[in-house]
Amino acid sequence: MSSDCYDARVKSVDGTEVVFDVLTGKAGGIDDCSTSRSFALLLLHDAMRRAGDSLWHIQDESARYAESTRLRSKGEASALSQALAEAEREVPDWFISVKWMSDNVGRFVKECTLVERRNDLGWDALSARESAIEEAFGGTLYTNQYHLWQPRRWNDCHNYTLRVVVTDPKWVEHLEPGVEFGTTAFDVWTET
């Protein structure tokens, strides 16, 4: 998970609208704030692929495995999974291609809006907060103690809320409120 730039949580899903809370990670800048439609599409993609990886709140191993399997199966069966698999057959690196994003993101994502930004305190203050959390939990934040320190990071570190509107509700059928996942999403293409 050390390559994840963000953690994301599905706050709500209503028809074609999804609200995500996004927690800035440490792989990029600790106060990064991605808000493009390409970022939103990659969030939708990673939600389907990665939701089963971030079940830190389920301590029972067999229950965590069952929930992980359920979420992965739901994601793999989704219309978005099928559409992006087709895209990958045509353009294997669609997820990093500026051209593909500029030509295709509008097929999936109508808009992406920053709703709220929290703990936007600047690099020094955020670094101090990250260090305090690491010290409180005995070392680096990417350990098996995720379930202990992650709630504190959501409270103390830079995070924000995005409202994403998709072109068809089928693109978000795999999402469930409360699902949290790590993501390497970034602004592949930013409209000017």
C-alpha positions in Angstrom: 0.0 0.0 0.0 3.0 2.3 0.2 2.4 3.4 -3.4 -1.2 4.6 -2.7 -1.5 8.3 -3.1 -4.9 8.5 -1.4 -7.4 6.5 0.6 -10.9 7.0 -0.4 -14.3 6.3 1.2 -17.7 6.1 -0.5 -19.8 8.5 1.5 -23.0 8.1 -0.6 -24.4 6.8 -3.9 -27.6 8.3 -5.3 -28.5 7.5 -8.9 -25.7 9.1 -11.0 -24.1 10.9 -8.0 -21.4 9.6 -5.8 -19.8 11.4 -2.9 -16.3 10.4 -2.0 -14.2 11.4 1.0 -10.5 11.4 0.0 -7.6 11.2 2.5 -4.3 12.3 1.1 -1.6 9.7 1.6 2.2 10.0 1.8 3.2 8.7 -1.6 2.4 12.1 -3.2 2.3 15.4 -1.4 0.6 15.3 2.0 -1.7 18.2 0.9 -2.4 17.1 -2.7 -6.0 17.6 -3.9 -6.9 15.9 -7.1 -10.3 17.0 -8.6 -10.4 16.2 -12.3 -12.8 13.9 -14.1 -9.9 11.6 -14.9 -9.2 11.3 -11.2 -12.8 10.5 -10.6 -12.8 7.7 -13.2 -9.7 6.2 -11.6 -11.4 6.4 -8.2 -14.4 4.5 -9.6 -12.0 1.9 -11.1 -9.9 1.4 -8.0 -13.1 1.2 -5.9 -14.0 -1.9 -7.9 -10.5 -3.4 -7.8 -9.3 -2.4 -4.3 -12.3 -2.3 -2.0 -11.5 -5.8 -0.8 -8.0 -4.8 0.2 -8.9 -2.2 2.8 -11.1 -4.0 5.3 -9.1 -2.9 8.3 -12.2 -2.5 10.5 -13.0 -6.3 10.2 -10.7 -8.1 12.6 -12.1 -11.6 12.2 -10.0 -13.1 9.3 -12.7 -15.4 7.9 -15.3 -12.5 7.9 -12.7 -10.2 6.3 -12.0 -12.8 3.6 -15.7 -13.3 2.9 -16.4 -9.6 2.6 -13.3 -9.1 0.4 -14.5 -11.9 -1.9 -18.0 -10.4 -2.1 -16.7 -6.9 -2.9 -14.3 -8.2 -5.6 -17.0 -10.3 -7.2 -19.4 -7.4 -7.3 -16.7 -5.1 -8.8 -15.7 -7.7 -11.5 -19.3 -8.2 -12.5 -20.0 -4.5 -12.8 -20.7 -2.6 -16.1 -17.8 -0.4 -15.4 -15.4 -3.3 -15.1 -16.6 -4.7 -18.4 -16.3 -1.3 -20.2 -12.8 -0.7 -18.8 -11.7 -4.2 -19.7 -12.7 -3.5 -23.3 -10.8 -0.2 -23.1 -7.8 -2.0 -21.9 -7.9 -4.5 -24.8 -7.8 -1.5 -27.2 -5.4 0.8 -25.2 -3.5 -1.2 -22.5 -2.4 1.9 -20.7 -5.7 3.8 -20.9 -5.4 4.6 -17.2 -2.3 6.8 -17.8 -3.0 8.0 -21.3 -3.8 11.7 -21.6 -5.2 11.1 -25.1 -7.5 8.2 -24.0 -8.7 10.2 -21.0 -9.4 13.4 -23.1 -11.3 11.3 -25.7 -13.2 9.0 -23.3 -13.6 10.3 -19.8 -16.8 12.1 -20.8 -18.4 8.7 -21.6 -18.2 7.9 -17.9 -17.9 11.0 -15.8 -20.0 14.1 -16.4 -18.5 16.2 -13.6 -16.3 16.2 -10.5 -16.6 18.9 -7.9 -14.7 19.7 -4.8 -17.2 20.1 -2.0 -15.1 20.6 1.0 -11.4 20.5 2.0 -10.4 19.8 5.6 -7.1 20.2 7.5 -5.5 22.2 4.6 -2.8 23.5 7.0 0.3 23.5 4.8 3.2 21.1 4.6 4.9 21.8 7.9 1.8 21.5 10.1 0.6 18.3 8.2 4.1 16.8 8.5 4.0 17.4 12.3 0.6 15.7 12.5 1.7 12.7 10.4 4.8 12.3 12.7 2.7 12.5 15.8 0.5 9.8 14.6 3.5 7.6 13.6 5.0 8.1 17.1 1.7 7.3 18.8 1.4 4.0 17.0 5.1 3.0 17.0 6.5 3.5 13.6 5.5 3.8 10.0 1.9 4.2 9.1 1.9 1.3 6.6 1.9 -1.6 9.0 -0.6 -4.2 10.3 -1.8 -1.5 12.8 -3.9 0.2 10.1 -7.1 -0.3 12.0 -5.6 1.7 14.9 -4.1 4.7 13.2 -6.3 5.2 10.1 -9.2 6.8 12.0 -6.8 9.3 13.5 -5.4 10.1 10.0 -9.0 10.8 8.8 -9.5 13.1 11.7 -6.1 15.0 11.8 -4.7 14.9 8.3 -5.5 16.6 5.0 -8.7 15.2 3.4 -11.5 16.4 1.2 -14.9 15.6 -0.2 -15.6 15.2 -4.0 -19.0 15.0 -5.7 -18.8 12.9 -8.8 -21.6 12.7 -11.3 -21.5 9.9 -13.8 -23.3 9.7 -17.2 -25.2 6.5 -16.3 -26.0 4.9 -12.9 -24.6 1.6 -14.2 -21.1 3.0 -13.8 -21.5 3.2 -10.0 -23.6 0.0 -9.4 -20.5 -1.6 -7.7 -20.2 1.1 -5.0 -21.6 0.9 -1.5 -21.5 3.7 1.1 -18.8 3.1 3.7 -16.5 1.1 1.4 -12.9 2.4 1.8 -10.0 1.6 -0.4 -6.4 2.7 -1.2 -5.9 4.3 -4.6 -3.2 5.3 -6.9 -5.6 7.6 -8.8 -4.2 10.9 -10.0 -5.1 13.7 -12.4 -4.2 12.0 -15.7 -5.9 14.8 -17.7 -7.0 18.1 -16.4 -9.4 20.1 -18.6 -8.4 23.7 -19.3 
